[in-house]
Amino acid sequence: MNIAMITPEAVPFAKTGGLAEVTTSLSLELEKLGHNVVMVMPFYKVIKDNKDIKVKMLDTIVSAWFLNRQSEGRVYYANIGKYLLVYFIENDEFFNREGLYGTYQGDYVDNGFRFGFFAKAVINLLPKIGFQPDIIHVHDWQTSLIPLLLKTVEKGNDFYKSTKTILTIHNIAYQGLVPTQMVPELGLSWDVYNPFTGIEFYGNVNYLKAGIVSADVITTLSGKYSKEIQSDDHGFGLSGTLRGRNKNLYGVPVGVNYSRWNPSTDEYIKAKFDVDNFDGRHKCRQDLLKEFELSARDNVPIIGVIARLVDVKGADILLKSLNGLSELNLRLVLLGVGDDKYLKLFGEAKELYSSWMGAKFAVSAPIAHQIVAGSDMFLMPSKIEPMGQYQMYAMRYGSVPIVRATGSLDDTIIEYNPKIGKGTGFKFSEYSSEALINAVKKAVKLFKDKAEWQKILRNAMIQNFSWQKCAEGFEEMYKKVKS
């Protein structure tokens, strides 16, 4: 199949979160499965300024009509993987900026025009490069206009008459709300501006909703999350719209990159190890304690936390649980950045509990690898988790997950049952510090039984959440929608 992967982010070009890893890894795996894949994304300033990224200019111009004038952009391309081409659409007015979507002061006020132009330019580009897609796979609000435009403005375009569209929602909290003036600017009829089957959302145009109501298939990167977002508690105002499309809404589990996260080859960690040889893990454990200036005997468990310190990642219940955790004879190491209030509060907690808690308020790949390689348990108390991956990294390194049963955390972790020796971690459902502490207590109790702990450790380390499995899931989805 010919698959056009349309994305606002991709590694190694531009990244703000996990979306960039998903689109690149998925595209490369689909290529390995024998599909013809191209990627298209904006030509941001961060890509232009990166001297390590080698791009070439294509002899073509793409355009879109906005603000009573024609907006144009040149096209560049680069190769990744074996043959995969990534096309970059340039428009300095829209994309030559410091941030991808905004600054620390807020989103860019013209994001509607920026990604409206991008959507129209993508539709303009594919015929010019001779790539007739069987599937156009779009990601998040920034690209969600494409399915709508193909079903309305471009309905008579023969080039796309056999094309099917798939929207992947990475995080429904981000929806792309723009002024109603975008309806005529995009060339849309006012018929689409309605709250039931259209793109109206409390007096605004909602770009993500445009994709939800018009894509042939909607996916998330978690089966549990696909159900959660249909509830009023987690749908961020779109639960009713999603329930209306539930027959076309699926969850395809996210994958992880085992070439970068592999304890037998990891260059960031003190010693290599694997499921058949744990010797190196003890050195990693000691190295982690040294990094966080803590001491502990082998019978004292180390809990690792790598997270954005914000409400949705469970920062509030983690903070409330610290006093209770202080009574359990354990060590806790935390790496993360986040909201100022949590940076301040966790900084104070670090001083208060300095005998057993260490914290670094930063983003650091080497320390992240140290934590998953040296911790005995890995804690993720998220309130919402659309596509968490650290629990999967942790399992491969023998750090047993303790997670709240939400989204991808619930999908990927099996509660350990000591009666049959099956399971990969510990889960709690209630969003509270009490539930978190009780789950940690269960893990600490099992940790003291070395024979049982070896069972759960081995169970966790042999789990396979490769990108190949994720790509095969999407391949099946593509075939279904084309049949």
N, C-alpha and C positions, 0 to 999 in steps of 0.2 A: 504493500500500500504506500501511497504518497501521503506523508504526514507533515503538516506545517505546524510547528510548535511556536505559538505566539506568546511572548512573555515580556514583562517589564524588567525582569532581572535574570541573569545567568552567570554562573562562575565560569571562568575567572574574570569576567568583564565588569559586572556591577552587582552589588549585593547589599541588602539591608537585613536579610533574614534567611530562613530556611527555603523560601521559594526558589532562590537562585540555585541552590544545590539540587532541588527537585527537578527543575526544568532541564538542566544540563545532564544530570545522571540518567534521567528517564530517556532523553533523546539519544544518548550514547548507547543505552541498552537496547532501545528499539532498533537502532541501526544494526547492532549485533544480531538481532533476530531476523534481519533481512529486509527491513523496511527502508524506503527512501525518506529521509528526514531532513528538513531544513528548519532552522530557527530564525525568528525575526524579533528584534528588539530595538528600542531607541538608541541613538548614538549620543550617549550622555557625555558631559564634560570629563567625568572620571575615567571614561574609556579613552577619550582623546588625549588626556594628559598622561596616560600610562605608557611609558616608552617600551615596556616589555610586551605590549600587545601589538602585534603586527597586523595591520589591516590594509586592504587594497580598495581602491575606488572603482565602482562599477560605472560603466558608461550609460547611466540612465537616471532620470529624474522622476520622483513621485510627487503627487500634488493632491491638494484638497481645498475646497472653497470655504473660506471662513472670513468673518468680519468684512464682508463685501469685497473681498480680494482673494486672489489665489495664493495659498501658502504652499511652498515647494520644499523639497529636500533631496539632497544627493544620497546615494546609497553606497555603502561600503560593505566589505565582507571579510571574514577570516575563517580559517579551518580549525576544527578541533576533532579529536578522535582520528578515525581512519579517513573518512571522506566527508564528514558532516560539515555543512556550510552554515555559518551564522551571518545573517544580514543585519546591518545597522542602518536605520533610517535617520538621516541628519536633518536637523532644522535648528539652527542656532538660537532663534527666537524662543523656541520651546524647550530645548534640551541642553543648551550650553550654560548650565547653572551648577552651583556648588552641590546642591542636594538633588536627589532623584525625584522626590515628591514635595519637598518643602525644606524648611530650616527648623532650628530649634524653637523658633517663634511660631511655627505653625505651617500648615499646608500652603502651597502656592495657590493664590486665588484664581488663577487661570488653568487649573488642572483639567477642567472640562474641555477647554480648547486644546491643551497639550495632548491629551490622550484621545480626544476626538479626532485630531489630525492624525495621530498614529494609527488609529483603527482604519480610517479612510485610506491612508497611505499604504497599509498592509494589503488591503483589497486591490489597490492600484498596482502594487509591486508584483504579486505572484504571477499574473499573466505576462508581465514584462520579462521575467526571468524564466518563463516557460515551465513553471511548476504548477501543475493542475492537481490540487490536493483532493484525495479521497476524504481526508479528515483535517479539519482545522481545530487544533486543541488550544484553547485560550485559558489564561490563568488570572484569576482575581479581577477586581473592578477595572484595572487599568486597560484590560483588553476585552472586557465583556460587551462592548458595543458591537463587536464584529458579528456575532450571531444575529443580532437584531438588524444590523444594516443589510446583511445577506438576505434576510427574510422580508425586508421592506424596500429600501432604496435600490438595492441591487437584485431585486427579485427576478428581473428579466435578463440578468447577465448570464448568458449561456455557459460562460467559462466555469461558473460555480453550480451549474444545475444538478450535478451529482454529488456535491460536497456536503458532508455532514459535519456538525459542530459539536464539540465537547467543551464544557466549562468545568474547570477544577477550582473549587473554593478552598483556599488555603486557610483563611481566617475570616469568618463572616462579620467580624466586628468592623472590618474596613470595607466600606461600600461605595465610596466615590460619589458623594452628594454634590451636585452642581446646580446652578440656576436654571430656571425653566427656559431661558433664552436659547439653551442648547438644542431645544426641539427643532426650531426652524433652521438654526445654524447647521445642524447635521443633515438637513434636508428631509426630516421626518414629518409625517402627518401628525396633526394634533390628536388623531385617534389613538395613538400609542400613549398619550399622556392621560392615563387613567389609573386609579389605585387598585384595580382588581386584576386585570390581565396585562397591564401596561407598566410604564416606568415611573409613574408619579409616586412620590414618597413624602407625605406631609409637606406639600408645597414645593418640593424640589424634584429634580431628576436624579434617579438613583442608577448609576452605571452598572453596579453589580446586579441589581434587579433586572436590568435590560438583558443580561446574559441568562439569568434564571428563567425568565419567561420565554426566551427565544431559542436557547441551545437545544439541540436534539437530546443530549444527555448531560446531566449534571453529576459531578463526582466530588467527593472529599477524599482525603488521604487517611481515613479511618472509618470503619463501619459504624462504630459507636457514635462518632461525631456526626455522621450523616443522619442519625436518628435524633441526636441531641438538638441539632439546629432546627428541627421541626417542632420543637417545644417552645412555648412562649418565654421560658426562662433563658434559653440560649440562642434564640433566633434573631436577636437584635432587630426586631420589628419586621423580619421577613419570614417568620415561621409559617404564617398562613399561606404565603406565596409558595413556599417550599412544600407544604403539605399538598397544595394543589398540583405539584409536579412530582409527587412521591413515587409514582410508577417509573419515572425516568431519573431517579436520584439514587446513586450507589456510593458505597465506600470501597475504595481500593487501597489496601494498606501501603503506607510509605515504605521505602527501602532505606538502607544505609550503605555507606561506602566502606567495605571491609579492606580495601587496599590502603586507606588512610587510618582506619581504626582496627588494627590487628596487633595483639600483644606479642606475636612472634616476630614482627618486623618493625615495630614502632621505634622510631629514632628519638622520640621525646622522653622515653622512659628509661629508668636506671638499668633494668635488666629485662631480657626477653623471656617469655614463658608461653605456654599454651595449655590446653585441656589435659594433655598427657604428661606435662612436666611443669609443676607449680613452683619449682625451686626459685625462679627469678622473682616471683611475686612477693616474697618476704623482703627482698631488697627494695622493691618498689614501695612497699609499705613503710619501711624505715626512711626512705627518701622523702615520702610525702610528709611524714611527721617532722622531719628536719625542715622542709620547705615552710611549714606553718608554725615552726618553733614550739612543737608539742612533744610530749613523751608519753609512751604507753607500752605496756607489756602485750605479749601476743594474745592474752585472753581478754583484752579490752578492745571491743570493736571500734572501728573507725567508720563514721558515716560521712559520705561525700555529698555536697550540694553544688550544682552548677546551674544558675538560674538568673533570669532577669528579676530584680527585686521590685516586683509590681504585684498588684492585687490578684490578677488572673493567674499568676504563677504560684499563688499560695503564700506570698511573703507575710501576709497578716497572720495566718494560723501558724506558720513556722515561728514567727516572732513570739507569739503567745505560748508556744509549746516549750520554749527554751528553759523556763524554770523547772518544768516537769522532767525534761530530758536531763537536767543537771543531776538528778537523783539516780540515774541509771548506769553510772560508771561506764561512760563511753567517751569517744572523741568525735568532734564534729568539725569538718573543714568546709568552708564556703567560698565560692568564687562567683562574682557577679557584679553587675552594675544595674542601675534602675532609678526609681523615683528618689528625689532628694530626701524625702521624709524617711524612707527605709534605709538609705545610706547612713543617715544620722543615727537612727535607732539601732541598726545592726552594728554600727561602729561603737556605740555605747555598750551593747551586749558583748561585743568582743572583749572590751576592757573588763566588764563585770565578770564574765565567765572565762577569763584568760587561761585558767588551769586546764580547761578541756575543750575550748572552742577557738578555732583560728579562722580568720577571714581576710580575703583580699578583694578589694573593690576595683575590679579591672576586667578586661577581656584578654585572655591569654590562652592561645592554643597549647603551648607547652605545659602550663599548669593544669589545664583541663585534662590533658592526657595523663598527667601525673595522678590526678584525683581518681580517674576511673581505674587506673592500674594499681593504686595503692590503698584505696578504700575497701572495706569489707562489705559495706552496704551503700546504696545510692538512693537518696531521698528525693522524690518529686511530688510535692503536695498540691499540684495545680488545681485551680478552680475550673479551668477550661484548658484542654490540650488537643488542638486540632491535628497536629502531626509531630508529636514529640519523638525525638530520636535518641536522646541521651540514655534512656533506659535500655535501649538496644545495644548501644556502645558498651554500657556498663556490664551487661550480661556477657558479652564476648570477653571482657577482661576479668570476669569473676567477681564483680561487685554486685551483690544481690539487690535488686530493686525493691524499694518500699514506696508504693505509689497510691495516689488517690484514684479510684476507679472511675475515670472519666476519659472520653475520647480515645486516642491511640494508646494511652497508658492501660486502659482496661482491655483493649484489643490484644495487646502484646504480652501482658503478664498473666501467668496462671498462678492462682493462689496455691502456696505449697501445702500439701497434705501429708503429714508425717506418717500416717497410717499406711499409705501406699508408696511413699517416697517420690511422689510426682508433684510437679509444680516448679515455678521459676522465681517466685518472689512473694511479696506480701502486699495486700491491698486494703484500703479502707474507703468506705462510701460516703459517710457523713463528712461534710466540709466543716471540720472543727479541730481545734488543737487537741481536744480529748481523744478523738478518733485517731489522730496522727500519733499521739503518744502511745496509745494502745497497740497500734501496728508496730511501732518501734520496739515495744516491750516483747511482742511475739518474736520478732527477729532476733533480739538480743538473747532471749531464752534459747532459741534454736542454735545460736552461735556457740553457746556453751557446750552443746553436744557435738563434738567434732565429727563423729561418724555421720550424723544427720546433715551437718553443714556441708560436708563433702558431697553429699547427694544433691543438695539444691545448687551447689556451686557448679557441679558437672552438668546438671540439667540446664542451667542458665547458659553456660559457655558453648553448648552445642546447638543453640538456637540459630536459625538461619533466616535473616530478614534482608536478603540481598536485593539489590536493585533489579536483578534479573527476574525475581519473583514479582516485583512491582510492575515491571514492564510487561510481563506475561499477563498480568491482570488487566492492564490497559489494552493490550493487544486483543484480548478476548472481548473487551468492551467495544473496541473499534469494529471488530467483525460483527458483533451483535447489531450495532447501529447501522452498519452497511447492508445487512442482510434483508 
